[in-house]
Amino acid sequence: MSTTLNDRGQSSPAVLSLSGKKVVVVGGKTGIGLGIARAAYAAGASVTVASRRITSVEERPDLVNYEQMILDVRDEGAVREAFDTIGSFDHLAVTAGPEFGSWGNFMDGDMRGVRSYLEGKFFGSWACARYAAPHLRQGGSITLLTGGLAVRPKIGFSAVLAAFSAVESLSGSLALELAPTRVNTIRPGFVDTELWKNFSAEEREALKEKVRNSFPARHAGTGDDIGHAALFLMTNPYVTGTVIEVSGGENLVPSVF
Ligand SMILES: NC(=O)c1ccc[n+]([C@@H]2O[C@H](COP(=O)([O-])OP(=O)(O)OC[C@H]3O[C@@H](n4cnc5c(N)ncnc54)[C@H](OP(=O)(O)O)[C@@H]3O)[C@@H](O)[C@H]2O)c1
């Protein structure tokens, strides 16, 4: 969407429509990425979701509205090939990220886990932006994704914090280098997704209850909440180079984790 002046010299009102647009969500088959895919589809876009596997619609009927593509963000050649195959499109969101847990505290172990995390989160986001950018149409945008750890350090999560901070810095730099393509980052707080699958059902429910009781929004975030923010970033022509925190006010209260 771009702002146009009508015959009275007024700008047109804000419309969060992606009608006629094509959106690619890398990591879009689950969790936060799926929330973004759902929001884009509901706003009228055709949506491609890319990740390391194709899932049958028999197994996941909710994926019926999306074109699926195989893509491992750690493989630069595969990323370039995937975007060459996709061709022209309008908006990119990259939510793919490695699972937590392949590293320990800073002084534990060696650097393999850290390198592997950065490979998936930071270099993966970099590669997607790098090879998608030439295919983005006028008015297009890139949305990257981090998390509250970027600014709220926690013992044992140095690799995640470093990767998230690097992604946020990258998005500011790309907003300049790729202009007028707009580049932004969403920094979510707790979101109830498969990222928490190693928790038992009871532990996960208890965590959500803590979130509902302590976060100022009194709500445990969902992928759709992040999808709502992504739709804003894709459709607002005046937002670029920014990081928006979508965390129910997690930044204002002591950690519940
Ligand atoms: N949930 C939260 O509370 C929360 C909070 C803050 C930040 N975050 C961050 O948000 C991001 C998304 O997390 P989520 O909660 O949506 O988790 P999720 O449901 O586990 O989603 C991760 C997605 O990334 C894809 N993926 C993983 N590695 C990939 C690779 N190498 N190449 C391509 N796709 C890959 C996975 O699909 P395949 O397995 O099919 O490849 C999956 O669809 C992560 O970076 C996470 O750290 C999450």
The ligand as an SDF file (V2000), in Angstrom:
LIG
                    3D

 48 52  0  0  0  0  0  0  0  0999 V2000
    7.4230  -18.6280   21.1080 N   0  0  0  0  0  0  0  0  0  0  0  0
    8.0010  -17.6890   21.8670 C   0  0  0  0  0  0  0  0  0  0  0  0
    7.6630  -17.5130   23.0560 O   0  0  0  0  0  0  0  0  0  0  0  0
    9.0600  -16.8010   21.2640 C   0  0  0  0  0  0  0  0  0  0  0  0
    9.3970  -15.6300   21.9530 C   0  0  0  0  0  0  0  0  0  0  0  0
   10.3790  -14.8110   21.4360 C   0  0  0  0  0  0  0  0  0  0  0  0
   11.0170  -15.1460   20.2560 C   0  0  0  0  0  0  0  0  0  0  0  0
   10.6850  -16.3050   19.6210 N   0  0  0  0  0  0  0  0  0  0  0  0
   11.4180  -16.6210   18.3910 C   0  0  0  0  0  0  0  0  0  0  0  0
   10.5140  -16.7200   17.3170 O   0  0  0  0  0  0  0  0  0  0  0  0
   11.0340  -17.5920   16.3010 C   0  0  0  0  0  0  0  0  0  0  0  0
    9.9270  -18.5380   15.8540 C   0  0  0  0  0  0  0  0  0  0  0  0
    9.5730  -19.3250   16.9580 O   0  0  0  0  0  0  0  0  0  0  0  0
    8.1500  -20.0100   17.1440 P   0  0  0  0  0  0  0  0  0  0  0  0
    7.7640  -19.7710   18.5460 O   0  0  0  0  0  0  0  0  0  0  0  0
    7.2330  -19.6430   16.0460 O   0  0  0  0  0  0  0  0  0  0  0  0
    8.6040  -21.5390   17.0670 O   0  0  0  0  0  0  0  0  0  0  0  0
    8.1850  -22.7420   16.1210 P   0  0  0  0  0  0  0  0  0  0  0  0
    6.7160  -22.9140   16.1230 O   0  0  0  0  0  0  0  0  0  0  0  0
    9.0410  -23.8790   16.5680 O   0  0  0  0  0  0  0  0  0  0  0  0
    8.6080  -22.2610   14.6660 O   0  0  0  0  0  0  0  0  0  0  0  0
    9.8980  -22.3500   14.1510 C   0  0  0  0  0  0  0  0  0  0  0  0
    9.7380  -22.5580   12.6390 C   0  0  0  0  0  0  0  0  0  0  0  0
   11.0060  -22.4200   12.0340 O   0  0  0  0  0  0  0  0  0  0  0  0
   11.1420  -23.4280   11.0490 C   0  0  0  0  0  0  0  0  0  0  0  0
   12.5810  -23.6880   10.9480 N   0  0  0  0  0  0  0  0  0  0  0  0
   13.4270  -24.0530   11.9400 C   0  0  0  0  0  0  0  0  0  0  0  0
   14.6710  -24.1800   11.4610 N   0  0  0  0  0  0  0  0  0  0  0  0
   14.6100  -23.8730   10.1390 C   0  0  0  0  0  0  0  0  0  0  0  0
   15.5660  -23.8230    9.0910 C   0  0  0  0  0  0  0  0  0  0  0  0
   16.8600  -24.1200    9.3180 N   0  0  0  0  0  0  0  0  0  0  0  0
   15.1610  -23.4670    7.8470 N   0  0  0  0  0  0  0  0  0  0  0  0
   13.8670  -23.1670    7.6030 C   0  0  0  0  0  0  0  0  0  0  0  0
   12.8960  -23.2050    8.5570 N   0  0  0  0  0  0  0  0  0  0  0  0
   13.2760  -23.5540    9.8030 C   0  0  0  0  0  0  0  0  0  0  0  0
   10.3650  -24.6330   11.5740 C   0  0  0  0  0  0  0  0  0  0  0  0
    9.8080  -25.4290   10.5120 O   0  0  0  0  0  0  0  0  0  0  0  0
   10.4550  -26.8250   10.0440 P   0  0  0  0  0  0  0  0  0  0  0  0
   10.6980  -27.6250   11.2830 O   0  0  0  0  0  0  0  0  0  0  0  0
    9.4150  -27.3880    9.1190 O   0  0  0  0  0  0  0  0  0  0  0  0
   11.7200  -26.4440    9.3330 O   0  0  0  0  0  0  0  0  0  0  0  0
    9.2130  -23.9280   12.3010 C   0  0  0  0  0  0  0  0  0  0  0  0
    8.0960  -23.7600   11.4290 O   0  0  0  0  0  0  0  0  0  0  0  0
   12.2690  -18.2440   16.9070 C   0  0  0  0  0  0  0  0  0  0  0  0
   13.4310  -17.6140   16.4400 O   0  0  0  0  0  0  0  0  0  0  0  0
   12.0940  -17.9720   18.3950 C   0  0  0  0  0  0  0  0  0  0  0  0
   13.3270  -17.9280   19.0740 O   0  0  0  0  0  0  0  0  0  0  0  0
    9.7130  -17.1320   20.0840 C   0  0  0  0  0  0  0  0  0  0  0  0
  1  2  1  0
  2  3  2  0
  2  4  1  0
  4  5  1  0
  4 48  2  0
  5  6  2  0
  6  7  1  0
  7  8  2  0
  8  9  1  0
  8 48  1  0
  9 10  1  0
  9 46  1  0
 10 11  1  0
 11 12  1  0
 11 44  1  0
 12 13  1  0
 13 14  1  0
 14 15  2  0
 14 16  1  0
 14 17  1  0
 17 18  1  0
 18 19  2  0
 18 20  1  0
 18 21  1  0
 21 22  1  0
 22 23  1  0
 23 24  1  0
 23 42  1  0
 24 25  1  0
 25 26  1  0
 25 36  1  0
 26 27  1  0
 26 35  1  0
 27 28  2  0
 28 29  1  0
 29 30  1  0
 29 35  2  0
 30 31  1  0
 30 32  2  0
 32 33  1  0
 33 34  2  0
 34 35  1  0
 36 37  1  0
 36 42  1  0
 37 38  1  0
 38 39  2  0
 38 40  1  0
 38 41  1  0
 42 43  1  0
 44 45  1  0
 44 46  1  0
 46 47  1  0
M  CHG  2   8   1  16  -1
M  END
$$$$
